[in-house]
């Protein structure tokens, strides 16, 4: 499992995935080992909201999942077109959320997203 997390502060899971420019990338191996791969800090104008088409640095990461506090319907559709499942959650603690995912447990759902 390769996961991107929207994290504007590189400490917590943050909302508005399409407008985010900061992401933490993790791998969760078959034995549930969690490894941080890298942090992406994209320049202004490179949020998914600002860019169109199938080309974006996130799409080059081999992601299987995207974890965020909230995302609009278009964002979810755009990720799905790249084979990436979006998980929206009210959880904000990154290590705890990753441990929950590694254990195969569901995360608490996010509040409805209004766009």
URWO-V308353 format. One record per residue. RES is the residue in one small letter. PHI is phi as a letter, one per 30 degrees, with the letter a starting at -180 (none if undefined). BURIAL is # if it has 16 or more other C-alpha atoms within 10 Angstrom, else .. Layout:
[[RES;PHI;BURIAL] [RES;PHI;BURIAL]]
This chain:
[[x;none;.] [x;c;#] [x;b;#] [x;c;#] [x;b;#] [x;d;#] [x;b;#] [x;d;#] [x;c;.] [x;h;#] [x;b;.] [x;b;#] [x;d;#] [x;c;#] [x;c;#] [x;h;#] [x;e;#] [x;d;#] [x;c;#] [x;d;#] [x;b;#] [x;b;#] [x;b;#] [x;c;#] [x;c;#] [x;b;#] [x;c;#] [x;b;#] [x;d;.] [x;e;.] [x;c;.] [x;i;#] [x;d;.] [x;c;#] [x;b;.] [x;d;.] [x;d;.] [x;a;.] [x;b;.] [x;c;#] [x;b;#] [x;d;.] [x;d;.] [x;e;.] [x;i;.] [x;c;#] [x;d;#] [x;d;#] [x;d;.] [x;d;.] [x;c;.] [x;c;.] [x;i;.] [x;d;.] [x;c;.] [x;a;.] [x;e;.] [x;d;#] [x;d;.] [x;c;.] [x;c;.] [x;i;.] [x;d;#] [x;c;#] [x;b;#] [x;b;#] [x;c;#] [x;a;#] [x;d;#] [x;a;#] [x;a;#] [x;d;.] [x;d;.] [x;d;.] [x;d;#] [x;d;#] [x;d;.] [x;d;#] [x;d;#] [x;e;.] [x;d;.] [x;c;.] [x;i;.] [x;c;#] [x;d;#] [x;c;#] [x;c;#] [x;c;#] [x;b;#] [x;d;#] [x;d;#] [x;b;#] [x;d;.] [x;d;#] [x;e;.] [x;d;.] [x;d;#] [x;d;#] [x;d;.] [x;d;.] [x;d;#] [x;d;#] [x;d;.] [x;i;.] [x;c;.] [x;d;.] [x;d;#] [x;d;.] [x;d;.] [x;d;#] [x;d;.] [x;e;.] [x;c;.] [x;c;.] [x;b;.]]
